[in-house]
């Protein structure tokens, strides 16, 4: 098993998540020491920073920590990954990694035009601004070293399918699902190449989850029975296969770069199919409000929430709860151990 080289944790997450802090029932979450032996933990402690790009529920549209936060903690970098646009970022936060992600973002520019989020192209511009500030702190060579040894997380795509193809259906009327998948794959390829040109050398790219089982899709397509939409899950699996093929091709093109496909479909589906194994009791509704219509900013401090979020897979009709993010992070860490 290869050790992970020293570097910052650079998370570029395009996922969109937010929410206040809640304590987690320890019965529902494995500690890192239980999930991985101490030697493995030590191997994972060497990333220098995290950068997150993509769709980020950084509102936070959740009840606590997100996947990048858990990962930064596991890597012993820090407890939370702050947004780059935070007005009071310290030099230490800059050096150890930030998030450029924006809630509601996607690979498709049409998605961000619908949601008003920061498009991926702008997130790249923010990353370039970040690099300039990093140079002022650690110097040019130091900045290059940190960026090269940082873990970059790219996580988006769900909004593209949900908003542009399935529900609002703008792209649905323009092309087939397979053509739309290819369009997103092309945009992802360009994004990875841009990051490579900006000296990023370690990237984890998330696939899309089981979209047909998201509460938002159950409300839209199966409001009474609330059963997963099988066709949409098949589409998600098809996209993920294309993603894996792309990453294999890019890995051959960019031998100095390490690219990892982060599988979120499999762990989430396992939680939905076997909730009792993880301590979950609710898989079809969100914890916030009625659980069938509330999403994002509709879940505010004035909105009622469930008594125990750790028993719910989802916080609102799109975003998972903290406990779910923890299990997904555990799966990612196992993949990191095999790849880096």
C-alpha positions as CSV (number, residue, x, y, z in Angstrom):
1,X,0.0,0.0,0.0
2,X,1.4,3.3,-1.0
3,X,1.7,6.2,1.5
4,X,0.2,9.6,0.7
5,X,2.7,12.3,0.0
6,X,2.9,15.4,2.0
7,X,0.7,18.2,0.6
8,X,-2.2,20.5,1.5
9,X,-5.8,19.5,1.4
10,X,-7.2,21.6,-1.4
11,X,-10.9,21.0,-1.8
12,X,-12.7,22.3,-4.8
13,X,-16.2,21.0,-4.1
14,X,-19.2,21.7,-6.2
15,X,-21.9,20.4,-3.9
16,X,-23.6,23.0,-1.8
17,X,-24.3,22.1,1.8
18,X,-25.2,24.0,4.9
19,X,-26.6,23.7,8.4
20,X,-26.0,24.2,12.1
21,X,-23.9,21.9,14.3
22,X,-25.5,18.9,15.9
23,X,-23.9,16.1,18.0
24,X,-23.8,12.7,16.4
25,X,-24.8,9.5,18.1
26,X,-21.5,7.5,18.4
27,X,-23.4,4.3,17.6
28,X,-24.0,5.6,14.1
29,X,-20.5,6.7,13.3
30,X,-17.3,4.6,13.3
31,X,-14.2,6.4,14.6
32,X,-11.3,6.5,12.2
33,X,-9.4,4.1,14.4
34,X,-12.2,1.6,14.1
35,X,-12.4,2.0,10.3
36,X,-8.7,2.0,9.6
37,X,-5.6,0.9,11.5
38,X,-3.3,3.4,13.0
39,X,-0.7,2.9,10.2
40,X,-3.3,3.8,7.6
41,X,-4.2,6.9,9.6
42,X,-0.6,8.0,9.7
43,X,-0.3,7.5,5.9
44,X,-3.3,9.8,5.4
45,X,-1.9,12.5,7.6
46,X,0.4,13.8,5.0
47,X,-1.7,15.9,2.6
48,X,-0.7,19.6,2.9
49,X,-4.1,21.1,2.0
50,X,-7.6,20.5,0.6
51,X,-9.3,22.4,-2.2
52,X,-12.9,21.9,-3.0
53,X,-14.6,22.7,-6.3
54,X,-18.1,22.1,-7.5
55,X,-21.5,22.1,-5.9
56,X,-21.1,22.8,-2.2
57,X,-23.9,22.9,0.4
58,X,-21.9,25.5,2.2
59,X,-25.0,27.4,3.5
60,X,-25.0,25.0,5.2
61,X,-27.9,22.9,3.9
62,X,-27.2,20.1,6.4
63,X,-27.1,19.5,10.1
64,X,-23.3,19.7,10.5
65,X,-20.1,18.7,8.9
66,X,-19.7,17.9,5.2
67,X,-17.5,15.4,3.5
68,X,-14.6,17.9,3.0
69,X,-14.8,18.8,6.7
70,X,-14.6,15.1,7.8
71,X,-11.7,14.5,5.3
72,X,-9.7,17.5,6.6
73,X,-10.2,16.2,10.1
74,X,-9.2,12.7,9.2
75,X,-6.1,14.0,7.4
76,X,-5.3,16.0,10.6
77,X,-5.3,19.3,8.8
78,X,-8.2,21.1,10.4
79,X,-11.8,20.5,11.5
80,X,-13.5,22.5,8.8
81,X,-12.8,23.7,5.3
82,X,-13.8,27.4,5.0
83,X,-15.1,29.1,1.8
84,X,-12.5,31.2,0.0
85,X,-14.9,34.1,-0.1
86,X,-15.1,34.3,3.7
87,X,-14.2,37.9,4.6
88,X,-11.9,37.0,7.5
89,X,-9.7,34.1,6.2
90,X,-6.5,33.8,8.1
91,X,-3.1,33.0,6.5
92,X,-3.3,29.6,8.2
93,X,-6.6,28.8,6.6
94,X,-5.3,29.8,3.2
95,X,-2.2,27.6,3.6
96,X,-4.2,24.5,4.7
97,X,-7.0,24.7,2.1
98,X,-10.3,26.3,1.3
99,X,-13.5,25.7,-0.7
100,X,-14.3,27.4,-4.0
101,X,-17.6,25.5,-4.4
102,X,-21.0,27.1,-4.7
103,X,-24.4,25.7,-3.8
104,X,-26.5,25.0,-6.9
105,X,-23.5,24.8,-9.2
106,X,-22.9,22.3,-12.0
107,X,-20.7,21.5,-15.0
108,X,-23.3,23.0,-17.3
109,X,-23.4,26.8,-17.3
110,X,-27.1,26.6,-17.8
111,X,-27.4,25.1,-14.4
112,X,-25.7,28.0,-12.7
113,X,-27.8,30.5,-14.7
114,X,-30.9,28.8,-13.2
115,X,-29.6,28.7,-9.6
116,X,-27.6,31.9,-9.5
117,X,-24.6,30.1,-8.1
118,X,-20.9,30.6,-9.0
119,X,-20.1,28.8,-12.2
120,X,-17.1,26.4,-12.5
121,X,-15.2,28.9,-14.7
122,X,-15.5,31.5,-12.0
123,X,-14.4,29.0,-9.4
124,X,-11.2,28.5,-11.4
125,X,-10.7,32.3,-11.4
126,X,-11.1,32.3,-7.6
127,X,-8.5,29.5,-7.4
128,X,-6.1,31.7,-9.3
129,X,-6.7,34.5,-6.9
130,X,-6.1,32.1,-4.1
131,X,-2.8,31.1,-5.6
132,X,-1.7,34.8,-5.7
133,X,-2.5,35.2,-2.0
134,X,-0.8,31.9,-1.2
135,X,2.4,33.2,-2.9
136,X,2.4,36.3,-0.7
137,X,2.3,34.0,2.4
138,X,4.8,31.2,1.5
139,X,6.6,32.5,-1.6
140,X,6.4,31.3,-5.2
141,X,8.1,27.9,-4.7
142,X,6.3,27.2,-1.5
143,X,2.9,27.9,-3.2
144,X,3.7,25.6,-6.1
145,X,4.7,22.8,-3.6
146,X,1.5,23.2,-1.6
147,X,-0.8,23.2,-4.7
148,X,1.0,20.2,-6.1
149,X,0.7,18.2,-2.9
150,X,-2.8,19.3,-2.1
151,X,-5.9,17.0,-2.5
152,X,-8.4,18.6,-4.9
153,X,-11.9,17.4,-4.6
154,X,-14.3,18.0,-7.5
155,X,-17.9,17.1,-6.7
156,X,-20.8,18.2,-8.9
157,X,-23.2,17.0,-11.6
158,X,-26.3,16.2,-9.6
159,X,-27.8,19.6,-10.2
160,X,-27.2,19.3,-13.9
161,X,-29.3,16.2,-14.1
162,X,-32.0,17.1,-11.6
163,X,-32.6,20.7,-12.8
164,X,-31.7,20.7,-16.5
165,X,-32.8,17.3,-17.6
166,X,-35.3,15.6,-15.3
167,X,-37.4,18.3,-13.6
168,X,-37.1,21.6,-15.5
169,X,-36.1,19.6,-18.6
170,X,-34.5,22.4,-20.7
171,X,-31.7,20.0,-21.9
172,X,-34.2,17.1,-22.1
173,X,-35.8,18.9,-25.1
174,X,-32.5,19.6,-26.7
175,X,-30.7,16.3,-26.6
176,X,-30.8,12.7,-25.3
177,X,-29.7,11.7,-21.8
178,X,-26.6,10.1,-23.4
179,X,-25.7,13.2,-25.3
180,X,-26.1,15.3,-22.2
181,X,-23.9,12.9,-20.2
182,X,-21.2,13.3,-23.0
183,X,-21.6,17.1,-22.8
184,X,-20.9,17.1,-19.0
185,X,-18.0,14.7,-19.4
186,X,-16.4,17.0,-21.9
187,X,-16.8,20.0,-19.6
188,X,-15.3,17.9,-16.7
189,X,-12.4,17.0,-18.9
190,X,-11.7,20.6,-19.7
191,X,-12.0,21.5,-16.0
192,X,-9.5,18.8,-15.0
193,X,-7.1,20.0,-17.7
194,X,-7.4,23.6,-16.4
195,X,-6.5,22.5,-12.9
196,X,-3.6,20.5,-14.2
197,X,-2.4,23.7,-15.9
198,X,-2.6,25.4,-12.6
199,X,-0.2,22.8,-11.1
200,X,-2.8,20.6,-9.3
201,X,-1.5,17.0,-9.3
202,X,-3.8,15.1,-6.9
203,X,-7.5,15.1,-7.7
204,X,-10.5,13.1,-6.5
205,X,-13.5,13.5,-8.8
206,X,-16.9,12.4,-7.4
207,X,-19.4,10.6,-9.5
208,X,-23.1,11.4,-9.1
209,X,-25.2,9.6,-6.5
210,X,-28.3,7.6,-6.9
211,X,-30.3,10.5,-8.2
212,X,-33.5,8.5,-8.5
213,X,-33.6,8.0,-4.8
214,X,-33.2,11.6,-3.7
215,X,-36.3,12.9,-1.9
216,X,-36.7,15.7,-4.5
217,X,-37.2,13.1,-7.2
218,X,-39.5,11.0,-5.1
219,X,-41.7,14.0,-4.6
220,X,-41.6,14.8,-8.3
221,X,-42.1,11.4,-9.7
222,X,-43.4,9.1,-7.0
223,X,-45.2,11.4,-4.4
224,X,-47.5,8.7,-3.0
225,X,-45.4,5.5,-2.9
226,X,-42.1,7.4,-2.7
227,X,-40.2,4.7,-4.5
228,X,-36.8,5.3,-6.2
229,X,-36.9,6.2,-9.9
230,X,-35.1,3.2,-11.4
231,X,-34.4,4.9,-14.8
232,X,-32.7,7.9,-13.2
233,X,-30.5,5.6,-11.2
234,X,-29.5,3.7,-14.4
235,X,-28.7,7.1,-15.9
236,X,-26.5,7.9,-13.0
237,X,-24.6,4.6,-13.3
238,X,-24.2,5.2,-17.0
239,X,-22.7,8.6,-16.3
240,X,-20.4,7.2,-13.7
241,X,-19.1,4.6,-16.1
242,X,-18.3,7.3,-18.6
243,X,-16.5,9.3,-15.8
244,X,-14.4,6.3,-14.9
245,X,-13.4,5.8,-18.5
246,X,-12.5,9.5,-18.9
247,X,-10.3,9.4,-15.8
248,X,-8.5,6.3,-17.1
249,X,-7.8,8.2,-20.4
250,X,-6.7,11.3,-18.6
251,X,-4.4,9.3,-16.3
252,X,-2.6,8.0,-19.3
253,X,-2.3,11.5,-20.7
254,X,-1.2,13.0,-17.5
255,X,1.2,10.5,-15.8
256,X,2.5,13.1,-13.3
257,X,-1.1,13.6,-12.0
258,X,-3.0,11.1,-9.8
259,X,-6.7,11.0,-10.6
260,X,-9.2,9.1,-8.4
261,X,-12.9,8.4,-9.1
262,X,-14.8,8.9,-5.8
263,X,-17.8,6.5,-5.8
264,X,-20.7,8.1,-4.0
265,X,-23.4,6.0,-5.7
266,X,-22.6,2.7,-4.1
267,X,-22.3,3.8,-0.4
268,X,-25.5,5.9,-0.6
269,X,-27.4,3.1,-2.3
270,X,-26.3,0.7,0.4
271,X,-27.5,3.1,3.1
272,X,-30.9,3.4,1.4
273,X,-31.2,-0.4,0.9
274,X,-29.9,-1.3,4.4
275,X,-30.6,1.7,6.6
276,X,-30.6,-0.4,9.8
277,X,-26.9,-1.3,9.3
278,X,-26.1,2.4,9.6
279,X,-28.6,3.3,12.3
280,X,-30.9,5.1,9.9
281,X,-34.7,4.9,10.1
282,X,-35.8,7.4,7.4
283,X,-34.6,7.1,3.8
284,X,-37.3,8.8,1.8
285,X,-37.8,12.1,3.5
286,X,-35.6,15.0,4.6
287,X,-35.2,15.9,8.3
288,X,-36.2,19.5,7.6
289,X,-39.8,20.6,7.7
290,X,-42.3,18.2,6.0
291,X,-39.3,16.3,4.4
292,X,-40.9,16.3,1.0
293,X,-40.6,19.9,-0.4
294,X,-38.1,21.9,1.7
295,X,-34.6,22.4,0.2
296,X,-31.7,24.7,0.8
297,X,-32.6,28.1,2.2
298,X,-36.2,26.9,2.8
299,X,-34.6,25.1,5.7
300,X,-33.8,28.0,8.1
301,X,-33.6,28.5,11.8
302,X,-37.4,29.1,11.7
303,X,-38.1,25.7,10.1
304,X,-38.9,22.7,12.3
305,X,-36.4,19.8,12.0
306,X,-36.6,16.2,13.1
307,X,-35.7,15.2,16.6
308,X,-32.6,13.2,15.7
309,X,-31.0,14.1,12.3
310,X,-28.5,11.2,12.6
311,X,-31.5,8.8,12.0
312,X,-32.2,10.4,8.6
313,X,-30.1,9.9,5.5
314,X,-31.2,13.3,4.1
315,X,-31.4,16.7,5.8
316,X,-33.5,18.3,3.1
317,X,-34.8,16.8,-0.2
318,X,-31.4,16.9,-1.8
319,X,-28.6,17.2,0.8
320,X,-27.6,14.4,3.1
321,X,-27.3,14.7,6.9
322,X,-23.9,14.8,8.7
323,X,-24.0,11.1,9.5
324,X,-24.4,10.2,5.8
325,X,-21.5,12.4,4.8
326,X,-19.4,10.6,7.4
327,X,-20.1,7.2,5.9
328,X,-19.4,8.6,2.4
329,X,-16.1,10.0,3.6
330,X,-15.1,6.7,5.2
331,X,-15.6,5.1,1.7
332,X,-13.5,7.8,0.1
333,X,-10.7,7.4,2.5
334,X,-10.5,3.7,1.7
335,X,-10.2,4.7,-2.0
336,X,-7.5,7.2,-1.2
337,X,-5.4,4.5,0.6
338,X,-5.5,2.4,-2.5
339,X,-4.7,5.2,-4.9
340,X,-2.1,7.5,-3.3
